[in-house]
Amino acid sequence: MPINNDILGIYKAVYVRTSAGGTGRSYIIDTATRQISMEASPKVMMTGSPKTRIMDIGGVSETVSISAPILVGGGSQADGRALANQKIAEIIDTSSAPTLPVLKTASFSITEAGATVSMTLESDGDTGVGTSSFWVTQSNTPHPSLDLSPSPVWNAGATRVARFYDFRVKIGNRQYFVQEASVDVNVETSKTYFINPYAFYNANNSYGTPIVASGGGGTALQSALYGSGTGISIRYGSPFPHIGINGITVSGKGKGAVVIGSNYADENIAGITTQAPGRTVLSSSEATTFALEVAADPTYTSSTGTGWTNLLYSGIGLSKSIINATNFQVSTGILTVDFDFMCYVG
Protein backbone atom coordinates (compact mmCIF):
# COMPACT_ATOMS: atom_id res chain seq x y z
CA MET A 1 0.00 0.00 0.00
CA PRO A 2 1.29 3.52 -0.76
CA ILE A 3 1.85 6.03 2.03
CA ASN A 4 -1.01 8.51 2.39
CA ASN A 5 -0.07 11.46 4.58
CA ASP A 6 -3.31 13.30 3.82
CA ILE A 7 -5.11 11.29 6.50
CA LEU A 8 -2.48 11.90 9.20
CA GLY A 9 -3.08 14.63 11.78
CA ILE A 10 0.59 15.54 11.98
CA TYR A 11 0.28 17.26 8.60
CA LYS A 12 -2.50 19.55 9.80
CA ALA A 13 -2.71 23.01 11.34
CA VAL A 14 -5.43 23.77 13.90
CA TYR A 15 -7.06 27.21 13.83
CA VAL A 16 -9.20 28.84 16.51
CA ARG A 17 -11.01 32.12 15.95
CA THR A 18 -9.91 34.87 18.34
CA SER A 19 -10.27 38.63 18.48
CA ALA A 20 -6.45 38.86 18.26
CA GLY A 21 -6.21 36.65 15.20
CA GLY A 22 -9.00 38.21 13.16
CA THR A 23 -10.41 35.41 11.04
CA GLY A 24 -8.40 32.83 12.98
CA ARG A 25 -5.01 31.89 14.34
CA SER A 26 -3.18 28.57 14.43
CA TYR A 27 -2.03 27.11 17.75
CA ILE A 28 0.32 24.32 18.80
CA ILE A 29 -1.78 21.57 20.38
CA ASP A 30 -1.61 17.90 21.38
CA THR A 31 -5.20 16.87 20.68
CA ALA A 32 -8.50 18.53 19.78
CA THR A 33 -12.10 17.36 19.59
CA ARG A 34 -15.12 19.18 18.22
CA GLN A 35 -18.60 17.96 19.09
CA ILE A 36 -21.69 19.41 17.39
CA SER A 37 -25.17 18.26 18.35
CA MET A 38 -28.67 19.33 17.41
CA GLU A 39 -31.82 18.84 19.44
CA ALA A 40 -33.84 16.26 17.53
CA SER A 41 -36.41 13.65 18.47
CA PRO A 42 -38.99 11.61 16.56
CA LYS A 43 -42.61 12.41 17.46
CA VAL A 44 -45.22 9.68 17.62
CA MET A 45 -48.68 11.10 16.91
CA MET A 46 -52.03 9.83 15.74
CA THR A 47 -51.36 9.69 12.01
CA GLY A 48 -53.08 6.42 11.16
CA SER A 49 -49.78 4.53 11.09
CA PRO A 50 -47.02 3.54 13.57
CA LYS A 51 -44.40 4.83 11.14
CA THR A 52 -42.69 7.96 12.44
CA ARG A 53 -43.06 10.70 9.86
CA ILE A 54 -42.64 13.76 12.13
CA MET A 55 -39.47 15.12 13.74
CA ASP A 56 -39.02 17.83 16.38
CA ILE A 57 -35.77 19.64 15.50
CA GLY A 58 -34.40 22.45 17.69
CA GLY A 59 -31.21 24.35 18.38
CA VAL A 60 -27.56 23.51 17.81
CA SER A 61 -24.69 23.37 20.32
CA GLU A 62 -20.93 23.06 19.76
CA THR A 63 -18.12 22.14 22.14
CA VAL A 64 -14.40 22.17 21.32
CA SER A 65 -12.00 20.37 23.68
CA ILE A 66 -8.27 21.09 23.37
CA SER A 67 -5.22 19.75 25.18
CA ALA A 68 -2.06 21.75 24.57
CA PRO A 69 1.39 22.11 26.14
CA ILE A 70 2.90 25.08 27.92
CA LEU A 71 6.11 25.91 26.06
CA VAL A 72 9.29 27.91 26.62
CA GLY A 73 10.84 29.76 23.68
CA GLY A 74 9.35 30.85 20.38
CA GLY A 75 6.47 28.37 20.56
CA SER A 76 5.22 29.96 23.79
CA GLN A 77 3.49 32.58 21.62
CA ALA A 78 1.06 29.94 20.31
CA ASP A 79 0.89 27.29 23.05
CA GLY A 80 -2.00 26.24 25.29
CA ARG A 81 -1.34 29.05 27.75
CA ALA A 82 -1.42 31.64 24.95
CA LEU A 83 -4.78 30.37 23.66
CA ALA A 84 -6.41 30.04 27.08
CA ASN A 85 -5.25 33.48 28.21
CA GLN A 86 -6.41 35.05 24.95
CA LYS A 87 -9.88 33.62 25.55
CA ILE A 88 -9.84 34.76 29.20
CA ALA A 89 -8.84 38.25 28.03
CA GLU A 90 -11.78 38.35 25.61
CA ILE A 91 -14.14 37.67 28.51
CA ILE A 92 -12.59 40.23 30.87
CA ASP A 93 -11.92 43.03 28.40
CA THR A 94 -15.13 45.01 27.87
CA SER A 95 -13.70 47.12 25.04
CA SER A 96 -14.98 44.59 22.51
CA ALA A 97 -17.36 41.64 22.47
CA PRO A 98 -15.86 38.15 23.01
CA THR A 99 -15.23 36.14 19.85
CA LEU A 100 -16.65 32.65 19.44
CA PRO A 101 -15.68 30.14 20.61
CA VAL A 102 -15.96 31.37 24.19
CA LEU A 103 -13.98 29.72 26.98
CA LYS A 104 -15.95 27.39 29.28
CA THR A 105 -13.14 25.78 31.29
CA ALA A 106 -9.35 25.92 31.35
CA SER A 107 -7.19 23.75 33.59
CA PHE A 108 -3.51 24.68 33.94
CA SER A 109 -1.58 21.69 35.33
CA ILE A 110 2.04 21.70 36.52
CA THR A 111 3.84 18.52 37.55
CA GLU A 112 7.38 17.16 37.48
CA ALA A 113 6.66 15.63 34.07
CA GLY A 114 5.63 18.89 32.43
CA ALA A 115 2.92 21.50 32.10
CA THR A 116 -0.28 21.37 30.07
CA VAL A 117 -3.52 23.26 29.53
CA SER A 118 -6.79 21.42 28.96
CA MET A 119 -9.66 23.63 27.90
CA THR A 120 -13.24 23.45 26.72
CA LEU A 121 -14.60 26.08 24.36
CA GLU A 122 -18.24 26.69 23.47
CA SER A 123 -19.61 27.96 20.17
CA ASP A 124 -22.91 28.18 18.33
CA GLY A 125 -22.42 25.29 15.90
CA ASP A 126 -22.13 27.40 12.76
CA THR A 127 -19.48 25.67 10.60
CA GLY A 128 -19.94 27.80 7.49
CA VAL A 129 -16.99 29.27 5.62
CA GLY A 130 -15.94 32.47 7.36
CA THR A 131 -18.16 31.82 10.37
CA SER A 132 -16.72 28.63 11.89
CA SER A 133 -14.87 29.09 15.18
CA PHE A 134 -12.60 26.04 14.78
CA TRP A 135 -11.11 24.43 11.70
CA VAL A 136 -8.19 22.34 10.44
CA THR A 137 -6.13 22.89 7.29
CA GLN A 138 -3.55 20.86 5.39
CA SER A 139 0.04 21.83 6.16
CA ASN A 140 3.55 20.55 5.61
CA THR A 141 5.45 23.43 7.21
CA PRO A 142 6.15 23.99 10.92
CA HIS A 143 4.23 26.56 12.91
CA PRO A 144 5.71 30.04 12.20
CA SER A 145 6.69 30.47 15.88
CA LEU A 146 9.04 27.49 15.43
CA ASP A 147 10.75 28.85 12.31
CA LEU A 148 14.53 28.56 12.76
CA SER A 149 15.47 30.25 9.48
CA PRO A 150 17.66 33.39 9.52
CA SER A 151 14.67 35.62 8.62
CA PRO A 152 11.53 34.20 10.26
CA VAL A 153 8.16 35.85 9.74
CA TRP A 154 7.33 35.60 13.45
CA ASN A 155 9.59 36.34 16.38
CA ALA A 156 10.43 32.63 16.25
CA GLY A 157 12.99 30.52 18.05
CA ALA A 158 14.00 27.17 19.49
CA THR A 159 11.36 25.76 21.85
CA ARG A 160 11.03 23.18 24.61
CA VAL A 161 8.25 21.94 26.87
CA ALA A 162 8.03 23.83 30.18
CA ARG A 163 9.03 21.72 33.18
CA PHE A 164 8.77 22.09 36.96
CA TYR A 165 11.86 24.31 37.14
CA ASP A 166 10.18 26.92 34.90
CA PHE A 167 7.54 27.81 37.50
CA ARG A 168 7.27 29.34 40.95
CA VAL A 169 4.31 29.06 43.29
CA LYS A 170 2.78 30.45 46.45
CA ILE A 171 -0.50 29.13 47.83
CA GLY A 172 -1.23 30.62 51.22
CA ASN A 173 1.72 29.93 53.50
CA ARG A 174 2.94 27.08 51.31
CA GLN A 175 5.64 27.80 48.77
CA TYR A 176 8.30 25.24 49.67
CA PHE A 177 8.39 21.60 48.52
CA VAL A 178 5.27 21.92 46.36
CA GLN A 179 5.20 18.91 44.02
CA GLU A 180 2.12 19.64 41.93
CA ALA A 181 -0.18 22.58 41.30
CA SER A 182 -3.16 23.17 39.06
CA VAL A 183 -5.48 26.10 38.48
CA ASP A 184 -8.98 25.78 37.04
CA VAL A 185 -10.78 28.67 35.35
CA ASN A 186 -14.52 28.11 34.97
CA VAL A 187 -16.84 30.38 32.99
CA GLU A 188 -20.60 30.21 33.44
CA THR A 189 -22.50 30.76 30.21
CA SER A 190 -26.14 30.74 29.15
CA LYS A 191 -27.85 30.11 25.82
CA THR A 192 -30.87 31.97 24.51
CA TYR A 193 -32.93 31.67 21.34
CA PHE A 194 -34.96 34.50 19.80
CA ILE A 195 -37.81 34.68 17.31
CA ASN A 196 -36.81 36.27 14.00
CA PRO A 197 -37.12 40.07 13.81
CA TYR A 198 -39.50 41.67 11.33
CA ALA A 199 -36.50 42.80 9.24
CA PHE A 200 -36.04 39.14 8.26
CA TYR A 201 -38.12 39.42 5.11
CA ASN A 202 -36.58 36.68 2.93
CA ALA A 203 -36.73 33.19 4.46
CA ASN A 204 -34.53 31.80 1.66
CA ASN A 205 -31.71 34.20 2.55
CA SER A 206 -31.05 32.95 6.10
CA TYR A 207 -27.37 32.26 5.37
CA GLY A 208 -26.80 35.25 3.15
CA THR A 209 -24.55 38.25 3.55
CA PRO A 210 -24.76 39.40 7.21
CA ILE A 211 -26.19 42.89 6.73
CA VAL A 212 -29.16 44.16 8.70
CA ALA A 213 -32.40 44.20 6.65
CA SER A 214 -30.89 42.01 3.91
CA GLY A 215 -32.62 38.99 5.36
CA GLY A 216 -29.38 37.24 6.30
CA GLY A 217 -28.63 38.66 9.71
CA GLY A 218 -26.35 41.47 10.72
CA THR A 219 -23.51 42.87 12.77
CA ALA A 220 -24.66 46.48 12.76
CA LEU A 221 -26.94 46.29 15.79
CA GLN A 222 -25.42 48.72 18.26
CA SER A 223 -24.26 47.47 21.64
CA ALA A 224 -24.53 49.68 24.72
CA LEU A 225 -22.01 47.46 26.53
CA TYR A 226 -19.30 47.37 23.87
CA GLY A 227 -20.00 50.64 22.09
CA SER A 228 -21.44 51.44 18.70
CA GLY A 229 -18.16 50.58 16.98
CA THR A 230 -18.70 46.84 17.44
CA GLY A 231 -22.23 45.65 16.88
CA ILE A 232 -24.23 42.67 18.06
CA SER A 233 -24.00 39.78 15.60
CA ILE A 234 -27.20 37.93 14.73
CA ARG A 235 -28.00 35.40 12.00
CA TYR A 236 -31.68 35.30 11.16
CA GLY A 237 -33.52 32.09 10.43
CA SER A 238 -30.84 29.85 11.96
CA PRO A 239 -30.88 27.32 14.82
CA PHE A 240 -27.79 28.86 16.40
CA PRO A 241 -28.06 30.20 19.97
CA HIS A 242 -27.00 33.51 21.48
CA ILE A 243 -24.38 32.78 24.15
CA GLY A 244 -24.03 35.04 27.19
CA ILE A 245 -21.32 35.10 29.88
CA ASN A 246 -22.57 35.09 33.46
CA GLY A 247 -19.46 34.75 35.62
CA ILE A 248 -15.88 33.52 35.98
CA THR A 249 -14.39 31.60 38.93
CA VAL A 250 -10.86 30.42 39.70
CA SER A 251 -9.95 27.49 41.94
CA GLY A 252 -7.28 24.83 42.09
CA LYS A 253 -5.38 22.24 44.04
CA GLY A 254 -1.84 21.28 44.96
CA LYS A 255 0.34 18.65 46.59
CA GLY A 256 3.26 19.36 48.86
CA ALA A 257 5.74 17.46 51.00
CA VAL A 258 5.32 17.84 54.76
CA VAL A 259 8.15 18.60 57.18
CA ILE A 260 6.80 18.00 60.67
CA GLY A 261 7.54 20.79 63.13
CA SER A 262 8.84 23.23 60.54
CA ASN A 263 7.59 26.77 60.10
CA TYR A 264 7.54 26.51 56.30
CA ALA A 265 6.16 23.07 55.33
CA ASP A 266 4.29 21.66 58.31
CA GLU A 267 0.98 19.92 57.66
CA ASN A 268 -0.85 22.80 59.37
CA ILE A 269 0.71 25.33 56.98
CA ALA A 270 -1.79 24.11 54.38
CA GLY A 271 -4.65 24.03 56.86
CA ILE A 272 -8.08 25.25 55.82
CA THR A 273 -8.72 28.98 56.08
CA THR A 274 -11.27 29.18 58.86
CA GLN A 275 -13.06 32.49 59.18
CA ALA A 276 -13.52 34.79 62.18
CA PRO A 277 -16.49 36.91 63.27
CA GLY A 278 -16.66 40.26 61.55
CA ARG A 279 -13.73 39.81 59.15
CA THR A 280 -12.60 37.94 56.07
CA VAL A 281 -9.58 35.70 56.67
CA LEU A 282 -7.22 34.86 53.77
CA SER A 283 -4.90 31.88 53.42
CA SER A 284 -1.98 33.96 54.72
CA SER A 285 -1.54 37.38 56.28
CA GLU A 286 0.84 38.55 53.55
CA ALA A 287 -0.11 40.95 50.80
CA THR A 288 -0.03 38.16 48.20
CA THR A 289 -1.64 34.88 49.27
CA PHE A 290 -1.67 33.24 45.83
CA ALA A 291 0.83 33.37 42.98
CA LEU A 292 1.58 30.97 40.15
CA GLU A 293 4.12 32.27 37.66
CA VAL A 294 6.17 31.03 34.73
CA ALA A 295 9.67 32.12 33.74
CA ALA A 296 9.26 33.99 30.48
CA ASP A 297 11.99 34.94 28.03
CA PRO A 298 11.56 38.69 27.35
CA THR A 299 12.47 37.93 23.73
CA TYR A 300 9.04 36.37 23.21
CA THR A 301 6.93 38.14 25.85
CA SER A 302 6.34 41.58 27.31
CA SER A 303 7.75 40.53 30.70
CA THR A 304 10.47 42.69 32.20
CA GLY A 305 12.66 42.71 35.27
CA THR A 306 13.04 39.21 36.73
CA GLY A 307 11.33 37.59 33.73
CA TRP A 308 8.59 36.00 35.86
CA THR A 309 5.06 36.52 34.58
CA ASN A 310 1.60 35.37 35.69
CA LEU A 311 0.63 31.96 34.38
CA LEU A 312 -2.91 33.29 33.91
CA TYR A 313 -4.02 36.42 32.09
CA SER A 314 -2.78 39.40 34.09
CA GLY A 315 -6.11 41.21 33.75
CA ILE A 316 -7.65 39.08 36.50
CA GLY A 317 -6.15 39.71 39.92
CA LEU A 318 -5.76 36.45 41.86
CA SER A 319 -3.53 37.55 44.74
CA LYS A 320 -6.13 36.68 47.42
CA SER A 321 -7.17 33.12 48.19
CA ILE A 322 -8.49 30.68 50.78
CA ILE A 323 -7.70 26.99 51.31
CA ASN A 324 -10.96 25.07 51.61
CA ALA A 325 -9.87 21.41 51.89
CA THR A 326 -6.79 19.37 52.89
CA ASN A 327 -5.84 15.71 52.86
CA PHE A 328 -2.78 14.77 54.97
CA GLN A 329 -1.32 11.42 53.93
CA VAL A 330 1.05 9.46 56.22
CA SER A 331 3.07 6.49 54.95
CA THR A 332 6.61 5.11 54.99
CA GLY A 333 7.39 7.30 52.02
CA ILE A 334 7.24 11.07 51.67
CA LEU A 335 4.64 12.70 53.90
CA THR A 336 2.35 14.74 51.68
CA VAL A 337 -0.69 16.94 51.95
CA ASP A 338 -3.19 17.63 49.18
CA PHE A 339 -5.02 20.93 49.37
CA ASP A 340 -7.77 22.70 47.44
CA PHE A 341 -7.94 26.47 47.18
CA MET A 342 -10.21 29.18 45.78
CA CYS A 343 -9.23 32.63 44.57
CA TYR A 344 -10.99 35.95 44.82
CA VAL A 345 -11.11 37.22 41.23
CA GLY A 346 -10.05 40.87 41.26
C-alpha positions as CSV (number, residue, x, y, z in Angstrom):
1,M,0.0,0.0,0.0
2,P,1.3,3.5,-0.8
3,I,1.8,6.0,2.0
4,N,-1.0,8.5,2.4
5,N,-0.1,11.5,4.6
6,D,-3.3,13.3,3.8
7,I,-5.1,11.3,6.5
8,L,-2.5,11.9,9.2
9,G,-3.1,14.6,11.8
10,I,0.6,15.5,12.0
11,Y,0.3,17.3,8.6
12,K,-2.5,19.5,9.8
13,A,-2.7,23.0,11.3
14,V,-5.4,23.8,13.9
15,Y,-7.1,27.2,13.8
16,V,-9.2,28.8,16.5
17,R,-11.0,32.1,16.0
18,T,-9.9,34.9,18.3
19,S,-10.3,38.6,18.5
20,A,-6.5,38.9,18.3
21,G,-6.2,36.7,15.2
22,G,-9.0,38.2,13.2
23,T,-10.4,35.4,11.0
24,G,-8.4,32.8,13.0
25,R,-5.0,31.9,14.3
26,S,-3.2,28.6,14.4
27,Y,-2.0,27.1,17.7
28,I,0.3,24.3,18.8
29,I,-1.8,21.6,20.4
30,D,-1.6,17.9,21.4
31,T,-5.2,16.9,20.7
32,A,-8.5,18.5,19.8
33,T,-12.1,17.4,19.6
34,R,-15.1,19.2,18.2
35,Q,-18.6,18.0,19.1
36,I,-21.7,19.4,17.4
37,S,-25.2,18.3,18.3
38,M,-28.7,19.3,17.4
39,E,-31.8,18.8,19.4
40,A,-33.8,16.3,17.5
41,S,-36.4,13.7,18.5
42,P,-39.0,11.6,16.6
43,K,-42.6,12.4,17.5
44,V,-45.2,9.7,17.6
45,M,-48.7,11.1,16.9
46,M,-52.0,9.8,15.7
47,T,-51.4,9.7,12.0
48,G,-53.1,6.4,11.2
49,S,-49.8,4.5,11.1
50,P,-47.0,3.5,13.6
51,K,-44.4,4.8,11.1
52,T,-42.7,8.0,12.4
53,R,-43.1,10.7,9.9
54,I,-42.6,13.8,12.1
55,M,-39.5,15.1,13.7
56,D,-39.0,17.8,16.4
57,I,-35.8,19.6,15.5
58,G,-34.4,22.4,17.7
59,G,-31.2,24.4,18.4
60,V,-27.6,23.5,17.8
61,S,-24.7,23.4,20.3
62,E,-20.9,23.1,19.8
63,T,-18.1,22.1,22.1
64,V,-14.4,22.2,21.3
65,S,-12.0,20.4,23.7
66,I,-8.3,21.1,23.4
67,S,-5.2,19.7,25.2
68,A,-2.1,21.8,24.6
69,P,1.4,22.1,26.1
70,I,2.9,25.1,27.9
71,L,6.1,25.9,26.1
72,V,9.3,27.9,26.6
73,G,10.8,29.8,23.7
74,G,9.3,30.9,20.4
75,G,6.5,28.4,20.6
76,S,5.2,30.0,23.8
77,Q,3.5,32.6,21.6
78,A,1.1,29.9,20.3
79,D,0.9,27.3,23.0
80,G,-2.0,26.2,25.3
81,R,-1.3,29.0,27.8
82,A,-1.4,31.6,24.9
83,L,-4.8,30.4,23.7
84,A,-6.4,30.0,27.1
85,N,-5.2,33.5,28.2
86,Q,-6.4,35.0,24.9
87,K,-9.9,33.6,25.6
88,I,-9.8,34.8,29.2
89,A,-8.8,38.3,28.0
90,E,-11.8,38.3,25.6
91,I,-14.1,37.7,28.5
92,I,-12.6,40.2,30.9
93,D,-11.9,43.0,28.4
94,T,-15.1,45.0,27.9
95,S,-13.7,47.1,25.0
96,S,-15.0,44.6,22.5
97,A,-17.4,41.6,22.5
98,P,-15.9,38.1,23.0
99,T,-15.2,36.1,19.9
100,L,-16.7,32.6,19.4
101,P,-15.7,30.1,20.6
102,V,-16.0,31.4,24.2
103,L,-14.0,29.7,27.0
104,K,-16.0,27.4,29.3
105,T,-13.1,25.8,31.3
106,A,-9.3,25.9,31.3
107,S,-7.2,23.7,33.6
108,F,-3.5,24.7,33.9
109,S,-1.6,21.7,35.3
110,I,2.0,21.7,36.5
111,T,3.8,18.5,37.6
112,E,7.4,17.2,37.5
113,A,6.7,15.6,34.1
114,G,5.6,18.9,32.4
115,A,2.9,21.5,32.1
116,T,-0.3,21.4,30.1
117,V,-3.5,23.3,29.5
118,S,-6.8,21.4,29.0
119,M,-9.7,23.6,27.9
120,T,-13.2,23.5,26.7
121,L,-14.6,26.1,24.4
122,E,-18.2,26.7,23.5
123,S,-19.6,28.0,20.2
124,D,-22.9,28.2,18.3
125,G,-22.4,25.3,15.9
126,D,-22.1,27.4,12.8
127,T,-19.5,25.7,10.6
128,G,-19.9,27.8,7.5
129,V,-17.0,29.3,5.6
130,G,-15.9,32.5,7.4
131,T,-18.2,31.8,10.4
132,S,-16.7,28.6,11.9
133,S,-14.9,29.1,15.2
134,F,-12.6,26.0,14.8
135,W,-11.1,24.4,11.7
136,V,-8.2,22.3,10.4
137,T,-6.1,22.9,7.3
138,Q,-3.6,20.9,5.4
139,S,0.0,21.8,6.2
140,N,3.6,20.5,5.6
141,T,5.4,23.4,7.2
142,P,6.2,24.0,10.9
143,H,4.2,26.6,12.9
144,P,5.7,30.0,12.2
145,S,6.7,30.5,15.9
146,L,9.0,27.5,15.4
147,D,10.7,28.8,12.3
148,L,14.5,28.6,12.8
149,S,15.5,30.2,9.5
150,P,17.7,33.4,9.5
151,S,14.7,35.6,8.6
152,P,11.5,34.2,10.3
153,V,8.2,35.8,9.7
154,W,7.3,35.6,13.5
155,N,9.6,36.3,16.4
156,A,10.4,32.6,16.3
157,G,13.0,30.5,18.0
158,A,14.0,27.2,19.5
159,T,11.4,25.8,21.8
160,R,11.0,23.2,24.6
161,V,8.3,21.9,26.9
162,A,8.0,23.8,30.2
163,R,9.0,21.7,33.2
164,F,8.8,22.1,37.0
165,Y,11.9,24.3,37.1
166,D,10.2,26.9,34.9
167,F,7.5,27.8,37.5
168,R,7.3,29.3,41.0
169,V,4.3,29.1,43.3
170,K,2.8,30.5,46.4
171,I,-0.5,29.1,47.8
172,G,-1.2,30.6,51.2
173,N,1.7,29.9,53.5
174,R,2.9,27.1,51.3
175,Q,5.6,27.8,48.8
176,Y,8.3,25.2,49.7
177,F,8.4,21.6,48.5
178,V,5.3,21.9,46.4
179,Q,5.2,18.9,44.0
180,E,2.1,19.6,41.9
181,A,-0.2,22.6,41.3
182,S,-3.2,23.2,39.1
183,V,-5.5,26.1,38.5
184,D,-9.0,25.8,37.0
185,V,-10.8,28.7,35.4
186,N,-14.5,28.1,35.0
187,V,-16.8,30.4,33.0
188,E,-20.6,30.2,33.4
189,T,-22.5,30.8,30.2
190,S,-26.1,30.7,29.1
191,K,-27.8,30.1,25.8
192,T,-30.9,32.0,24.5
193,Y,-32.9,31.7,21.3
194,F,-35.0,34.5,19.8
195,I,-37.8,34.7,17.3
196,N,-36.8,36.3,14.0
197,P,-37.1,40.1,13.8
198,Y,-39.5,41.7,11.3
199,A,-36.5,42.8,9.2
200,F,-36.0,39.1,8.3
201,Y,-38.1,39.4,5.1
202,N,-36.6,36.7,2.9
203,A,-36.7,33.2,4.5
204,N,-34.5,31.8,1.7
205,N,-31.7,34.2,2.6
206,S,-31.0,33.0,6.1
207,Y,-27.4,32.3,5.4
208,G,-26.8,35.2,3.2
209,T,-24.5,38.2,3.6
210,P,-24.8,39.4,7.2
211,I,-26.2,42.9,6.7
212,V,-29.2,44.2,8.7
213,A,-32.4,44.2,6.7
214,S,-30.9,42.0,3.9
215,G,-32.6,39.0,5.4
216,G,-29.4,37.2,6.3
217,G,-28.6,38.7,9.7
218,G,-26.3,41.5,10.7
219,T,-23.5,42.9,12.8
220,A,-24.7,46.5,12.8
221,L,-26.9,46.3,15.8
222,Q,-25.4,48.7,18.3
223,S,-24.3,47.5,21.6
224,A,-24.5,49.7,24.7
225,L,-22.0,47.5,26.5
226,Y,-19.3,47.4,23.9
227,G,-20.0,50.6,22.1
228,S,-21.4,51.4,18.7
229,G,-18.2,50.6,17.0
230,T,-18.7,46.8,17.4
231,G,-22.2,45.6,16.9
232,I,-24.2,42.7,18.1
233,S,-24.0,39.8,15.6
234,I,-27.2,37.9,14.7
235,R,-28.0,35.4,12.0
236,Y,-31.7,35.3,11.2
237,G,-33.5,32.1,10.4
238,S,-30.8,29.8,12.0
239,P,-30.9,27.3,14.8
240,F,-27.8,28.9,16.4
241,P,-28.1,30.2,20.0
242,H,-27.0,33.5,21.5
243,I,-24.4,32.8,24.2
244,G,-24.0,35.0,27.2
245,I,-21.3,35.1,29.9
246,N,-22.6,35.1,33.5
247,G,-19.5,34.8,35.6
248,I,-15.9,33.5,36.0
249,T,-14.4,31.6,38.9
250,V,-10.9,30.4,39.7
251,S,-9.9,27.5,41.9
252,G,-7.3,24.8,42.1
253,K,-5.4,22.2,44.0
254,G,-1.8,21.3,45.0
255,K,0.3,18.6,46.6
256,G,3.3,19.4,48.9
257,A,5.7,17.5,51.0
258,V,5.3,17.8,54.8
259,V,8.2,18.6,57.2
260,I,6.8,18.0,60.7
261,G,7.5,20.8,63.1
262,S,8.8,23.2,60.5
263,N,7.6,26.8,60.1
264,Y,7.5,26.5,56.3
265,A,6.2,23.1,55.3
266,D,4.3,21.7,58.3
267,E,1.0,19.9,57.7
268,N,-0.8,22.8,59.4
269,I,0.7,25.3,57.0
270,A,-1.8,24.1,54.4
271,G,-4.7,24.0,56.9
272,I,-8.1,25.3,55.8
273,T,-8.7,29.0,56.1
274,T,-11.3,29.2,58.9
275,Q,-13.1,32.5,59.2
276,A,-13.5,34.8,62.2
277,P,-16.5,36.9,63.3
278,G,-16.7,40.3,61.6
279,R,-13.7,39.8,59.1
280,T,-12.6,37.9,56.1
281,V,-9.6,35.7,56.7
282,L,-7.2,34.9,53.8
283,S,-4.9,31.9,53.4
284,S,-2.0,34.0,54.7
285,S,-1.5,37.4,56.3
286,E,0.8,38.6,53.5
287,A,-0.1,41.0,50.8
288,T,0.0,38.2,48.2
289,T,-1.6,34.9,49.3
290,F,-1.7,33.2,45.8
291,A,0.8,33.4,43.0
292,L,1.6,31.0,40.1
293,E,4.1,32.3,37.7
294,V,6.2,31.0,34.7
295,A,9.7,32.1,33.7
296,A,9.3,34.0,30.5
297,D,12.0,34.9,28.0
298,P,11.6,38.7,27.4
299,T,12.5,37.9,23.7
300,Y,9.0,36.4,23.2
301,T,6.9,38.1,25.9
302,S,6.3,41.6,27.3
303,S,7.7,40.5,30.7
304,T,10.5,42.7,32.2
305,G,12.7,42.7,35.3
306,T,13.0,39.2,36.7
307,G,11.3,37.6,33.7
308,W,8.6,36.0,35.9
309,T,5.1,36.5,34.6
310,N,1.6,35.4,35.7
311,L,0.6,32.0,34.4
312,L,-2.9,33.3,33.9
313,Y,-4.0,36.4,32.1
314,S,-2.8,39.4,34.1
315,G,-6.1,41.2,33.8
316,I,-7.6,39.1,36.5
317,G,-6.2,39.7,39.9
318,L,-5.8,36.4,41.9
319,S,-3.5,37.5,44.7
320,K,-6.1,36.7,47.4
321,S,-7.2,33.1,48.2
322,I,-8.5,30.7,50.8
323,I,-7.7,27.0,51.3
324,N,-11.0,25.1,51.6
325,A,-9.9,21.4,51.9
326,T,-6.8,19.4,52.9
327,N,-5.8,15.7,52.9
328,F,-2.8,14.8,55.0
329,Q,-1.3,11.4,53.9
330,V,1.1,9.5,56.2
331,S,3.1,6.5,55.0
332,T,6.6,5.1,55.0
333,G,7.4,7.3,52.0
334,I,7.2,11.1,51.7
335,L,4.6,12.7,53.9
336,T,2.4,14.7,51.7
337,V,-0.7,16.9,52.0
338,D,-3.2,17.6,49.2
339,F,-5.0,20.9,49.4
340,D,-7.8,22.7,47.4
341,F,-7.9,26.5,47.2
342,M,-10.2,29.2,45.8
343,C,-9.2,32.6,44.6
344,Y,-11.0,35.9,44.8
345,V,-11.1,37.2,41.2
346,G,-10.1,40.9,41.3
